Amino acid sequence: MGAPLSSWPWAGLGAYKYVLYGPLVAKVAQEWREQGGAPTDSWCLHLLLLLALRSLIHQLWFSYANMLFFTRRRRVVPDGVDFHQIDAEWDWDNMVIMQTLLGAMAISSPLFPAMSELRAWDPRGWAVALLLHVAVSEPGFRWAHRALHRGPLFSRYHSKHHSSPVTQPLTSAYGTPLESLVLTLAMAAPLAGAFLVGAGSVSLVYGHIFAFDYLRCMGYSNVEVISHRAFQAFPLLRYLIYTPTYLSLHHQEKDSNFCLFMPLFDLLGGTVHPRSWELQKEVDQGKNDRVPDFVFLAHVVDVVSSMHVPFAFRACSSQPWTTRLVLLPLWPIAFCLMVLQVLCSKTFTVSFYCLRGALHQTWTIPRYSFQYFIPPMKDGINRQIELAILRADRMGVKVLSLAALNKNEALNGGGTLFVDRHPDLRVRVVHGNTLTAAVILNEIPGSVKEVFLTGATSKLGRAIALYLCRKRIRVLMLTLSSERFLKIQREAPAEFQQYLVQVTKYHAAKTVKTWLVGKWLSPREQRWAPAGTHFHQFVVPPVIEFRRDCTYGKLAAMRLPKDVQGLGSCEYTMERGVVHACHAGGVVHCLEGWEHHEVGAIDVDRIDVVWKAALRHGLSPP
């Protein structure tokens, strides 16, 4: 059994812990019904409003801190937040739950004034609260915080909080019940004092709690938001307000910078880290920024899945994408952002991770899948991709890999357009389709002697057909164009051309149990497959899994090596640690240090070369 106040009593409830708010909600509903309208003088209603608004403060700070296109250059700790930290902090809101329940107990006391008796504003209360914060909360918290860093108290109660290597706004609320009680007392003391002298007000309750949460989230944001010039102009200011750098130094080294918000008390106690403001200046000037070695150039899939970005909702982005009903009310906001991106946005950074000392970033073209099929938008999309490639080239990026529709053959010839237009590019442009083909081909059992191929004349379809015919596997290529079929057939060595067979109807494959799907299949078309068929897919979006007597493969993907660091978001529908094969193809290109561009048609002779290189570097099938 653990030490008292070292674990949450509702830890076993999981998501059902929110049932604890039930009595408050029921009380508000009862008062609403009795009064025939919103019970604005109900403390229960205001507790629920505070709960919602406090959660919003944490969410907004989290979103800002992870908008790398705004904050990348001013990150204090440059490392990423990995899945382990995300899972550990999953129940970060336990402290907010506890404080709401304690608030409910307080308002039920006969000593607590009714909401109707409170003024909206009372400057005396603000003065009392400020005085008590400086005189009681700040020194009291610092003393308690320092005590938590000693001996068994640290191992039992505070080490959990410090186990998060990279601070985040949500980390500010992550800890044990004892730590949360210390913070609650520090926050409540000024309010209690103001109410005891009869100077409490509604604005003080909201304002003080919001300011407390705001400053906590700011300090834990891992993004330097205070200019070093402010401290140069007003030297005393550095002792009145802490900075994210100041807090990060404490979180990393644990032997200094113990204050709540005011470093003055660390100065008086002799526990100010000597590099606090020197490092703050370096971070503010962007000296922690570095050039990525590899960039994966993605695009947005659709309006709903755009909310899967890492700076939106961590609980969503850290899991494979699925449509969540809770996100549907936000669809109008996501739609407006789509329109805004079309009008004025440019390519931006959305995520990153590190692999063997190299920085890998994902950049996103601010365009959605359906827009790639609108002819008037073609030139604009190509211009966005071209500008991203040129930017990467100027920065010194080594490899840039094109995702999904960014390498569409009809759009830019699989990247050929940019390489031909800029022959002196230092950055290597990669479509990643060689590894995509390798993944699909290595999924096919060795016993297979015949396959049915749709999307047969596409870039991937061509490479798959030519590779399989060399293995003496009969390929039924579905295409209405005899010209395209014959062109591909002539590329095969003469002795293998007989293994490539053109078919024009789906019923030609009614006895073939291995289907390679490069073109979307309707449920009606799937009916032609015999029972027991396996559908290997390289089509976006994936086909509907209509047949219960058949099996369906996932999109071609690879699992990143185990030594990847700072990876904390899932790539669309991929599992944790798994990326699309075209992404993995760029990773392999970078790890191998290959100097050629991989654009245009797939070199069939390199399929096995790329596959073996991927396995050698620790990538593996998911």
C-alpha positions, 0 to 999 in steps of 0.5 A: 500500500502506498503512502497516504495522499500519494495516489488519487482515490478515484484512479480506478474509475478511469473516464467515469471519474467525471461522475463526481461532478454529478451532484453539482450538475444535479443541484444546478439543474434543480435550481434552474427548474425551480427558478425558471432560468439560469440560477446566476446566484448559485455557487454550484453554477459558478463552480462548474463555470470555473471548472470549464474556464480553467480547463480552457486556460490549460487547453489554450496554453497547451495549444499555443505551446505546441504551435511550433510555427509560432514557438519553435525558436523559443522552446526552452527544452528542445526535446519532444514530449513522448508517448510515455509522458503523455500517458503518465499525465493523462489524468492531469485534471485530477487536481482540478477535480479535487479543487472543485470538490473542495470548493463544493464543500466550502460553499456548503459551509454556513460561514460562506456568504451566499452569491447574492450577498457578494459585490461584483467588484471590491478593490479592497478584496484585491488589495488583501488578496495581493498582500496575502499572496506575497506574504503567505502564499509565496513563502509558504509554497516555497517552504513546502516545495523545498520540503518536498525535495528532501528525502522520502517526501520526494520519492513518495510524493514529488518524484512523479511530478518531476518524471516528466522530462519536458514541461507542458502546461498540463504538467502544471496540474500533474502530481499527487494529492499532497502536491495538489493540496499544497497548491490549493492552499497557496491559491485559496489563502488570499481568497479566504483572507479577503472573504474573512475581512468582508471584502470578497467579490465575484470578480476576485474569485474568477480573477484570482483563480484565472491568474493563478492558473494562467501563471502556472501554465505559462511557467510550464509552457516550455516556451519563453514568452517574456522578452529578455529586454524587459528584464534589461530595462527593469532589472527588479522585474526579474524578481517579481515574475518567474519565466518558463526558463526559470521553471525548467531549470528547477524541473531539470536540476531540482536543487534551485528555483523553488518559488511559486511565481516570484523569484524574490523568495528564492533570492532571499533563500539563496536558491536562485540558479545562477544561469536563470536569466543568462539562459532565459536571454539565450532562449528568447534570442532563439539560440535553441533552434536547429535546422532539421535534417529531414522533413516530411511534407504532408497535407491536410486530409479533411476538415474533421481530421484537421483537429488531429494536429498535435497542438489541438487535443493531446488525447486525440493526436496521441491516438490513431485518428478516428472520428470522435463525436465530441469533436463534431461541434468544433467542425464550424471552427475547423471549417473557418480555419480551412478557409483562412488557410486557403486565403493567407496561410503558408507551409507550417511545422506541426510536429517533430522527433529525433532519431540518432541525433538527427531532427525530423520534422513534419511540415504541412501544406495548408491544403486539403485532399479534395482541393488537389482535385480542383483544376484551378487550384493545381498551380497554387498547390504546386507553388506551395510545395515548391516554396517549401522545397526551396525553404528547406534547401535554404535552411540546409535540410538534407532530405525532404519527402513528399506525402500522399497527394503532394507527389501526385503524378498528375500534379507534378510528376511525382516531384519531377517538376521541382527537380527539373525546375531547380537542378541545383537543389542541395536538399534531396527530394524523395517521393518514398514510393520505392519503400511503399512498393517494397512494403506491399510486395513483402506482405504477399505470401511466398506461396502466391502465384497469381494476383489481381492488380487495380490501379495497375498503370499508376506509378506504384501499380507499374512497379509492383507488376514489373517486380512480381512478373520477375518472380514468375507471379501472374499479374492480372492488370485491370486497365481499359488502356491497352496502350498503357498496359503494353508500355508497361509490359515492354519494360519487363524482360522478354522472358517475363512479359507473359506473366503480365495479363491485361483484364478489363472486368472485375469478374476476371479475378473471381478465382484470385484470392490476392487482390492488390488494390490501387484504385478504390473499390465499391462494395459491388466490385468487392463482390467479385472476390472469392471468399478468403480473399485478402485485399492489400491496399495502396489506395487513399482513402482505404476501401470500406471493409465490406466483405466479412469473409475476406481480410483487409490490409492496412495502408503501407506503413513502417514502424520507426526504430525503437530508439526514436525520441520525442515522438508523441503524436500518431500519423493520421490512422497509423498506430503509435510509432508507425508512419506511412511508408512514404515517410519511412522512405524519406527516413531511410534516404536520410539515414543512408545519406543517399545523394540522389533524388527519388522522383518520377517513376519507381526504379524497380531494381532499387526496391530490394535495396531500399527494403534491406536498408530499412530493415538494417536501420531498425525500421520494421513492418507494423 
